[in-house]
């Protein structure tokens, strides 16, 4: 019998539906593993805190097992506590303990947290069609949107009574730029976020507008010149404030690189965004410390509360070294400084106690790729003639 075009289309549609069902029924472990890169910071901190380097883990290809762990850790308010290891093979006792903590208000955006879980669940839903992952992702997204202040900022750890800095608007650990970059992906409606309802995507777009405006507002000016950003700001006064004892109010280099990278990712930047990027890059260039490098050397292991020190670090002069940036710079003078866990401020790395000298990165090359690669590419993209420096 001769088939019409419409008959053929219907058959092809049925074939596609059957094929989709077959694909979804295949053991998910046979699929290409979903990236766990978004959890790298959390996993790193989990190992540092527990020292359980040989803890058993699920294969990266076992999407369901990892997604189920993420579901298990999700709190009733929709958020997640930081520094959990989603790939770990949990014991029944551990699972019971995690379930018992479901009602705790201990969610945090610290260490690039919450939006990686939502993203992973969105991918897992796309692969498995398991509605649990979709619903958990939507609940997590609601938590993100509801956590934003009216002024556009996001707190470090919403409602965490155990953290005096939990309510501060935070740039450290990519809280502001990380959340906003995530929301831009959500707002686009592109996979894996194509299941997000229109009203939620609209809310994400509105949150982005407020967040972007606040980023520009909080760029710190010294003597009328725009510089970079502090790590955290008071949620009401918007003044730079301290977080943990060794994180005093400061211009923070590493954290500001993420802010600039986010601003450069905006498809059609406003003049305000362009000026913010240009001023920050100019500051980075001016405050690079030339002809120095960090040297690491082995020491006898020393166990501290948050890590085991197996190396020490010192600053070495080297005429052939490309140079470094300090992590903290003074808010008034733009001079580097350092701190200890007790909050004492010192002016040289050698004056920092071993616990913080080995457990915190005080110098780095963080802005280098931004200056050398991403910034010129951005200028070319937005049609601004790149000036050679």
Order of alpha helices (4+ residues) and beta strands (2+ residues): alpha-alpha-alpha-alpha-alpha-alpha-beta-alpha-alpha-beta-beta-beta-beta-alpha-alpha-beta-beta-beta-beta-beta-beta-alpha-beta-alpha
